[in-house]
Amino acid sequence: MHGESTSRKNHPSLCSDFFLFGFLIVFLLSFHHGCCKSDIHNGYRLTLAVPVEYSVGFIGRAFLMETNQMAPNFKAALSVEAVNGRYSCSLEVFLGDVKVWNSGHYSQFYVSEKCVLQLTERGDLLLKGPKNRVGWRTGTSRQGVERLQILKTGNLVLLDALNLVKWQSFNFPTDVILWGQSLNVATRLTSFPTNSTEFYTFEIQHDKIALYLHSGKWNYSYWEFKPSKNRNITYIFLGTKGLEIYNDKAKKIAQIFSSPIDPLRFLTLGNKTGNLGLYYYSDDEHNFKAAFQAINNTCDLPLACKPCGICTFSNSCSSIHLLTQKDKGNSGCGEGAPGEVLCGREKVEMLELHGVTSVLKIAPKRVNVSKDLCANLCIDDCECVAALYSSDVRECKIYGVVIGVKQIERGYGLSYMVKVPKGTQTSHGKSNLKKWVIILVGVVDGLIILLVFGGLTYYLVQKRRKKLLATETDNNTT
């Protein structure tokens, strides 16, 4: 790793750090001023060497700018990271230890040998690999750009001689909104779970803000917030005390409040859970704490369990997949043999599960239909793998995924049906299979309760034995 520049004043001035196999090695680059500046000028160039061999978990990072604030402050860094068997090169912004912006969030730039950040003499900010291959750029050449600066809001900006913004990271949101940042209607945050084809979005729409799960061509809402009186949204703004919602006249029409007194620092869409959270910095604990979370029950999260799983009352998972699997060629609930299209009444049937529902709120639906017709609609639709029928309103929802299924108390008039190969229920016994589904869900909770009571009983027995031994010892002594 080394820094390069066309002039001495543009040398990197902070600390670059490498993380390898959990070990931290710090290289201090202090040419003149000891710690980071908040801006760099045209002609700046920084290079990170990329390891020859792939190392799982490797992260190489060089911090090039930081804000002059009390910790936690903002820092900009050039990073090389091991991702999916290759090394990605990206420009990042951190608030303390939290990554709040990344140039490669939507599209990774993979490199070998070296990762180069360059602010050209013509004002274009670039990421390059070997042979000057450009993987990312701001596209600001010949626009009068003179410097790159990180503001106290965490906004990374390219400025001209009049301090006019020619490009800013706030215009390219990833999975975080920072304090003071706004998002207009029809924009979104996006978060990608590790090792999953599904992804989450937080979307600002005219009538609501909402969280969505995306799986293939299917998009499902699993949380939403609407202003009262059907008022339209123009943009949202993260303020000190909450997420503020405004109309086209810049009038605040709603707000999601946070509870702590400390000012909010950022909003994030978690890539592990898909939950939306507002965070503040705790001076006592020296880390960020959640002031608000959109979803507080684990089973209300769409990926609380893997596909074909049921999230139970005890927040553990039981599997529909195991119950519907007839043979090795069958891949489980909602699927047939590899390459087989699972639809048509001669090939499939619907397995009805009671005491469960789906947290996925918006799905294609039909009203004023019977349960049998709802089942047939899914059977005849080659893309449908499950259906939820509500007898109270005679409504049928069609799903392209078996995800977000959770256990509920019986008696809500809901029937969740999963598409399975023809003969699955006959071979297992139609009534018995339904019983086993309910039993499996209940067994998980029962085992947990049994362990708790077993542990309590063991504790009381041991305590009584110790008391009796102490009494006998006292009597013998006497």
N, C-alpha and C positions, 0 to 999 in steps of 0.2 A: 504494500500500500504506500502510495506517495502522493503528495499534492504538487500540482504544477500551476504556474501562472506566468503571464506575460510581464508582470511587474511585481516588485516586492510587496507593494501595499495590498495586493490582492491574494496573497498567500492565505491558506486556511489557518485559523489561529486557535482552534480548540482541539479538543480532545477527541481522538478517534478510538473506538473500542471494538474489539472482536469478541464474539461469543462462540466458543467451540466446545461441544460436549459438556456444556454446563459450566465451563471455566471462563472467567473473565480476565482478559489481558488488555490492559490499557496502555495505549501509546500516546504520549503527550507531544503534540505538535505546537510549540509555542515560539513563533518566530520573533514577534515583537511585543504583542499586547497581552500575553498570558491567557486570556479567555476570549470567547467568541465575540465577533461584531454582530450587528443586526442586519448588515447588508453586504453585498458583494457587487462588483462592477463588471462592465463589459470586458471580455478578455480572460475572465476567470475560468480555470479548468482544474478539475480534481479527478484523480484516477484511483480506483480500488482494484487491487489484484484479485483474480478469481482463482480458487484452488484448482489444481490439475485434476485431482480425484474428487469424486462426490462424497460428501460427508453429511450424513443425516443430522439435522438440527443445527447446521452451521449458519451463523449470522455474522457478517462483517459490516461494520457501520462506522462512518466518519461524520461527525457533527461539524457543520460549517457555519451555522449562524444560531444565535439565541437572543431572546428578548431580555432587556434589563429590568427584571421583575423579581420579587421575592419568590422563592420556590413554593409550588412547582411552576416553572416558567416554560415558555415554548422554545423548542429547538428544531432546526431543520437538519436533515441528515441524508447522506447518500448511503444506500444499503445494498448489500449482496446477501441473498438468502437462499438456502437450499429448499427447493420446492419441486415435488414430484419427479425426483431424479435429475433435476437440472438446477442451474443457478439463475435467479431472477435479479434484475438490476432496477432500482427504483429510487425516487426522491420521496422523502417522508417528512411529516411534521409530528412532533411529540409534545404532549403536555405532561411534564414530569416523565413517567415511564409509560404513559398511555399513548398509543399511536392514534392520531386523530385525522390524518390524511395520508394518502398514498397514491402516487402517480400510476402504480400498477394494479390498482384495486379491481378494475374491470378487465384489464388485459395485461398479462405478465409479459415483460420484456426479458427473454432468456439470452444469456451471454456465456461466453467462455473467454478465458485469458484475462479480460479486464472489463470494468464497468466505469464509464466516463461521464461526468457531468460537466457541461460547458455552457457558459453564457457568451455567445459569439459577439464580435465587434459590431455586428448589425442588430444585436438585441434579441436574438432567438435563444431560448433556453432549451438545451438538448440533453438527451441521454443516448450514449453511443456505446457500441461494442467494438470488437476487432474490425479492421478494415473500414473504419469510420461508418459502420452500419448504424443508422439512426432508428431507435426503437420507440422514442417518445419525444415530442417537442411541443412548445407553446404556440408556435406559428406567429411569432411577433417580430419577424425580421422586417427591417426598414420602417418601423413604427415609432422611432425615436426613443426606444428603451435605453436607459443608462445604467440601471441597477436592479438587482433582486433584493427584496427586503422582507423580513418577517415582522409583522406588526404585533402589538401587544394583545390583539384579539386572537392571534394564531393564524391570521390570514397571510398567506404567502403571496406577495404582489410583485409585479414588474412595473417600474415607474419610469416616466420620462423626466426631462429637465425641469418641468413645471409641477412635478409630483402628481401627475395625472396617471391613474391606473390603466395600464394597457392589457393586463392579464391578472387574474387572481384565483387562488385555489378555492375560495368561497363559491365561485361559479361552477365548480365541479365537485359537488358533494359526494361522499363515499358512503360510510355507515355512521357518521357522526355529524351533529350540529353543535357548534361552539357558541358560548355566550356572545350575544350581539349579532349572531348570524341569522339571516332570514331565508326562507324557501318559498318560492311562488307556487301557485296552484299548478298542477300537472307535472310537478317535479317529485323526486323520490330519493330515499336512501335505500341502499341495497346491501345485503349481508349474505355471505356464502358460507354455509356450514362445511367443515372439513370432511372430505371423503363422502360427499353426497351430491346427487344430481339435483336435489331441490335447493331453492334459495328463498330468502325472505325480502320483502320490501315494505317500507313505510311510505305511504303515498298521501299527497295532499290533493284532495279533490274538491269540487265546488261545494258539495253538501256535507263533507265529512273528512276527517283524517282516519286512516285505517292501516292495519297490518295485514299483509298477504303472504300466503305460501304459494310458491310457483313450482309446479311439477310437470315437466313437459309442456304441453299446450294448455294445461289446466291451471287456473288461478283461483285461490280460495281466500276469502277474508276470515280472520279468526279473532280480530278485535277492531272496534271502531268507536269514534267519538264524534258526535254531531252537535253543532251549536243549536240552541233552542230557537223556536219559531221559524225553522227552516231557512235560516239566514245563510247567504252564500259566502264562501271563503275565497279570499284573494291571495293571502299569504300568511305564513306563520313566522313567529319571531321568538327566539329563546332569550327571555329576560332573566333578571336576578332571582325572581320568586316563582317562575313557572314558564310554561309554554303558552305564549299568547297568540290568539287567532284574530285576524283582522279582515275587514271587508274592503271593497274597492274604494272606499272613502277614507281609508287608513284609520278606521274606527275599530277599537277592540270589541269583539262581539262574544268572545269566550276565552277562558283560560284554564289550563290544567295546573293547579297549584302544587307546590312542593311543601313538605312539612317543616324541615329544619330552618333555623334562622340563618345559617351560613348561605352565601350566594351560590347559585348554580354555576357550574363550569362547563358542562356539556350534556347533550342528549345522545344516546347511542342505541343502535339496533344490534342486539347481541347475535353473533354468528353461531353460537352453540344452541341457544334456546329460541331465538327469534323474538325475545321480549324487548319491549321499549322501556328505557330507563332514563331518569333525570339524575345527574350526579353532582355532588358538592365535595369540596375537599375538607377533610377533618384534620384540623391542626393537632388535636390530641392523639389521633391514631396514625397521623402522617400517611394517609392514603385516601382514595376516593370512596365515598359511600353513596348508596342509592337513597335519594330523597323521595322518589316515586317510581313505581313499576306498574306498567299497564296490566300485567297479569300476575296474580299472586298465588294461584293454585297451579301446581306442577302439571296436573292432568289437563289443564286448559291450554297448555302449549301444544302446538301441532305435532312436533316431533319428540314429545315426551317419551314415546316408545317407537321402536322401529316399525316400518310398514308391516301390516298384518298383526299388530300388537294391540292389546287393550290395556289402558292405564286404569288401575284399580283404585279403590278407596284408600289404600295404603301407599299410593304413589309408586307402586311397583308394576311390572308389566307381565301379562300373560299373552300367549301366542295363539292366534287363530290359525296360523300357518300349520302348526303341528296337528291340529284337529282335522284339517281338510286334506291333508296329504295322503293320497291313496297308495302311491308307489314312487319309485325313484324318478320316473319320467315327469311326474307332476311337480311343478315348482311352487305350489301353495295356493293361498286364497287369491281369488281374482285372476288366476293365471292357469294356463294349460301346459301341455308339453312344450318344450322349446320350439319356437317357430309356429306354433298352433294359434289360430285366431279363436278366441274364446267367446263365441256368441252363437245364437241359434238354439231353438227349443229342443232339437234332437241331440245337442252336444252339452248343454249346460242346464243348471237349475240354481235356485237361490236358497242359500242357507240362512234361515231367520234366527237372529240373536235377540233375546229379550234382556232388558236391564242395561243396555248400552246405547250410546248416541255418538255423534260426531261433533267436534268443536269447530269444524269448518263450516262457516256460516253461509256463505254465498255459493250456490251451485245451481246448475240448470234445474228447473223445477216445473212440475205440472200440478195444477190444483183441480179440485173436484174429481178425484180419481179414487178407485178402490185400491186396496192393498195388492190384490191379484194383478190388477192392471199395472201398478207400480213395478211389481216384480217382472212382468212381461216386458215393460219398457226397457228395463236394464238387460234382460236376456237377449232382446232383439238388437240392442245397441252394442256393436263390437268394441266400443271404447269405454263402455260402462263396466265397472268391476264391483260396485256396491250401490245400494240405495237406502235412503232413510225415509220411512213412511210415518206420517203423523195422522192418527185416526181422528184426533180432535178437529183438525181443519181440513182433513182429506187432501193432504199435500204430499207430493212425492219429490224428493231431491235425488238427483243422479250424480254419482261420483266416479271420477276416473282413477282414483287412488284409494287404497285402504289405509288411511293415515288419519291421525287425530281422533281415534276411537277411545272413548272413556266409559267407565262404569257409572251408572246412575241408579237411583232408587227406582224400583218398578212402580208402574201405575201412572206414568206420564203419557201413555198412549202412543209410544214410539216403538217402531220395529226397524232394526238395522239389519239389512239383508246383504250377504256377500255372495258373489257369483262363484260357483264351484263346478267342476266337471260333472256331467250327468252320471248318476249312480252313486255319488259320494254319500248321500244321505241313506240310500237303500242299503249299501254295503255296511254301513256303520249302524243301521237302525235309525229311522228318522227321528223318533223321539229321544232315543238314547244320545244321539250326537248333540242335540240341543242341551240335554242335561249335562253332558260332559263339558260343553262350553261354559255353562253357568258354574258347574262345579270347579273347573280350573280357575276361573276368576275368583271364586270364593276361597279355594284352597290356599292361594297365595296370601290373602288376608288372614285366613285362619292360622296358617303357619306362623305368621308374625305375632298374632295374638297369643298363640301357644308358647312361643319362645319367651314373650314378655312374662306371661304368668308362670311358666316353668322357671324362669330366672328368679322371679319374686319368691316362688315356693322354696327354691333351693337356698336362697338367702335367709328366709325365715327359719328353715330347718337347721341350717348351720349356726344361726344365731342362738337358737334354742339349745343346741348341743353344747355350744361354748358356755352357755349360762349354767347348764346342768353340771358340766365338768368343773366349773368354778365353785359351784355349791358343794360338790363332793370333796373337792380339795380343801375347802374351808372346814368341812365336818371332820375329815381325817386329821387336819392340823389341830383341831380342838380336842 
